[in-house]
């Protein structure tokens, strides 16, 4: 199915946020809002978001992805994972305006964005499902991962330096937030426990962040469908892993 791609800018409390929406020619009533995680460059893990959007829109599912404040091309300063509800709410408003045929949304998030999505669902009845990839349930920023050049599989020094600079700003603003670090895992688990919608958790075999969340899921008996991608790393840095993730997401979204 053909889809129209629209670049757009929308407002979040005075800051302009940049997004892209994929609108199929016959959109289904269930859309997907992609919430991006920490700093990455376009041909790194964020390439997955482009592939995902194209895969879903070809099946009739509208998709919107956007840069939250302080990330990518959007304005404003970066915020910790537990303080981006305003960005998600503004994106939801814009998404429904762009696709009036849409009736409900599934939020798709990687790493800290997955945790943010889990926290957001309690505030918006239009979110009928969550797709959580390697959720990170800590507010304190860790060092940015070494970004890879997809074509050569070598560290991209310029992109990594950029990511580090972006990551240092929220890290500095979160100094002394030990209490929040301790509370965030329980906040995420409590939000998921009270959520009546559908939840898909995709974890990667070689990722410590995903393993940490898996332990929390088991200990607290989180109700969710779980898929493990064997051997994959945190940013699914291979064509095979990206395709597997996109297909798994699409198949699950079409199954209910």
C-alpha positions in Angstrom: 0.0 0.0 0.0 1.3 3.5 -0.9 1.8 6.0 1.9 2.3 9.8 2.0 5.2 11.0 4.1 4.7 14.4 5.7 7.4 16.4 7.5 6.0 18.7 10.1 6.7 20.9 13.1 4.4 21.2 16.1 4.4 23.1 19.4 5.2 21.8 22.9 5.0 24.5 25.5 6.7 27.1 23.2 9.3 24.7 21.7 9.0 23.6 18.1 9.2 19.8 17.7 10.1 18.2 14.4 8.3 15.0 13.3 7.5 12.8 10.3 4.2 11.1 9.7 3.5 8.3 7.3 -0.2 8.3 6.2 -1.3 5.2 4.2 -3.8 5.8 1.3 -6.3 3.7 3.4 -5.2 4.2 7.0 -6.3 1.7 9.6 -7.9 3.1 12.8 -4.8 2.0 14.9 -1.7 4.1 14.5 1.8 3.9 16.0 3.6 6.8 17.7 7.4 6.2 17.8 9.1 7.9 20.8 12.8 8.1 20.3 15.3 7.3 23.0 18.7 9.0 23.8 21.0 10.8 21.3 21.8 8.8 18.2 22.6 9.8 14.7 20.3 9.1 11.7 22.0 6.1 10.3 22.5 4.5 13.7 19.7 3.1 15.8 17.3 5.8 14.5 17.5 4.1 11.1 15.3 1.4 12.7 12.5 4.0 13.1 12.5 4.7 9.4 12.4 1.0 8.5 9.6 0.4 11.0 7.5 3.3 9.7 7.8 2.1 6.2 7.0 -1.5 7.1 3.9 -0.6 9.1 2.6 2.0 6.7 2.7 -0.5 3.8 0.3 -2.6 5.8 -2.1 0.4 6.3 -0.9 1.5 9.8 -0.2 5.2 10.2 3.1 6.0 11.9 4.4 9.2 13.5 8.0 9.7 14.7 9.4 12.8 16.2 12.4 14.4 18.0 11.6 15.3 21.6 12.9 18.5 23.1 16.7 18.8 23.1 17.1 16.0 20.6 17.8 16.0 16.9 16.2 18.9 15.1 13.7 19.9 17.8 14.0 23.0 20.0 14.3 23.2 23.8 16.5 21.6 26.4 16.7 17.8 27.0 14.7 16.3 29.9 15.0 13.1 31.8 12.8 10.1 30.9 10.2 10.7 33.6 9.6 14.2 32.4 8.6 14.0 28.8 4.9 13.4 29.1 4.3 16.9 27.6 6.2 15.9 24.4 4.3 12.7 24.0 1.0 14.5 24.6 1.8 17.2 22.1 2.8 14.5 19.5 -0.4 12.6 20.1 -2.5 15.8 19.5 -0.6 16.4 16.2 -0.9 12.7 15.1 -4.7 12.7 15.5 -4.9 16.0 13.6 -2.8 14.6 10.7 -4.7 11.3 10.6 -8.4 12.0 11.4 -9.4 8.4 10.5 -7.3 7.1 13.5 -9.1 6.0 16.6 -6.3 4.6 18.9 -2.6 4.5 19.2 0.2 2.1 20.1 3.4 3.7 21.5 6.7 2.2 20.4 9.8 3.0 22.4 13.4 2.0 22.7 15.5 2.2 25.9 14.5 5.2 28.1 11.7 6.1 25.6 10.1 2.7 26.4 10.1 3.6 30.1 8.6 7.0 29.3 5.9 5.3 27.2 5.1 3.0 30.1 4.7 6.0 32.5 2.6 7.9 30.0 -0.2 5.3 29.4 -1.9 6.0 32.7 -2.8 9.5 31.5 -4.2 8.8 28.0 -7.0 6.3 27.3 -6.3 6.5 23.5 -3.1 4.4 24.0 -4.3 0.9 23.5 -0.9 -0.8 23.4 2.8 -0.5 24.0 5.8 -2.0 22.2 8.8 -1.8 24.6 12.3 -2.4 23.3 15.0 -3.0 25.9 13.4 -0.6 28.4 15.8 1.3 30.6 14.3 2.1 34.0 16.9 4.5 35.4 16.8 8.3 35.2 20.5 8.9 35.5 22.1 9.1 32.0 24.8 6.6 31.3 27.7 7.2 28.9 26.5 7.3 25.3 27.1 4.1 23.5 29.7 4.0 20.7 27.7 4.7 17.5 28.5 2.5 14.5 28.7 3.3 10.9 26.2 0.9 9.4 28.1 0.5 6.1 31.5 -0.2 7.6 30.7 -1.3 11.1 33.4 1.1 12.4 32.9 3.6 15.3 31.8 6.9 13.9 33.9 9.3 16.0 32.0 12.5 14.9 28.6 11.0 15.7 29.8 9.6 19.0 31.2 12.9 20.1 27.9 14.6 19.2 26.0 12.0 21.2 28.3 12.4 24.2 27.8 16.2 24.2 24.0 15.8 24.1 24.1 13.2 26.8 26.2 15.2 29.1 23.6 18.0 29.4 20.8 15.8 30.9 23.3 13.9 33.0 24.6 17.1 34.6 21.0 18.3 35.3 20.2 15.0 37.1 23.0 15.1 39.6 21.7 14.2 43.0 18.7 12.3 41.8 19.4 9.1 43.6 15.9 8.9 45.0 14.4 9.2 41.5 16.8 6.4 40.3 15.5 4.1 43.0 11.9 5.0 42.4 11.7 4.8 38.6 11.7 1.0 38.2 8.8 0.7 40.6 6.9 3.6 38.9 7.3 1.8 35.5 6.2 -1.6 37.0 3.2 0.0 38.8 2.1 1.7 35.6 2.3 -1.5 33.6 0.5 -3.4 36.3 -2.4 -1.0 36.2 -2.5 -0.9 32.4 -5.4 -2.8 30.7 -4.0 -2.5 27.1 -1.8 -4.8 25.1 2.0 -4.9 25.8 4.8 -6.4 23.7 8.3 -6.4 25.2 11.2 -7.2 22.8 14.5 -7.9 24.4 17.9 -8.5 22.8 20.1 -11.3 23.9 23.4 -9.5 24.3 22.1 -6.4 26.1 22.5 -5.7 29.8 19.7 -3.1 29.9 17.2 -5.6 28.5 18.4 -8.3 30.9 17.8 -5.9 33.8 14.2 -5.3 32.7 13.6 -9.0 32.1 14.5 -9.6 35.8 12.0 -7.0 36.9 9.3 -8.5 34.6 9.8 -11.9 36.2 10.0 -10.7 39.8 6.9 -8.5 39.5 5.0 -10.8 37.1 4.4 -8.2 34.5 1.6 -9.1 32.0 3.1 -8.8 28.6 4.0 -10.8 25.5 7.8 -11.2 25.3 10.0 -11.8 22.2 13.7 -12.4 22.6 15.9 -11.6 19.6 18.9 -13.9 19.9 22.4 -12.4 19.7 21.2 -8.8 19.0 22.7 -5.8 20.6 21.0 -2.7 22.2 20.7 -0.7 19.0 20.0 -3.7 16.7 22.9 -2.7 14.5 22.4 -5.2 11.6 20.0 -5.3 8.7 18.8 -8.8 9.8 17.9 -7.6 13.3 16.2 -4.4 12.1 14.1 -6.4 9.7 13.2 -8.9 12.4 12.2 -6.2 14.8 10.0 -4.4 12.2 8.2 -7.7 11.2 7.6 -8.7 14.8 6.1 -5.3 15.5 3.9 -5.4 12.4 2.7 -8.9 13.0 1.8 -8.2 16.7 0.0 -5.0 15.8 -2.2 -6.8 13.2 -2.9 -9.8 15.6 -5.4 -8.0 17.9 
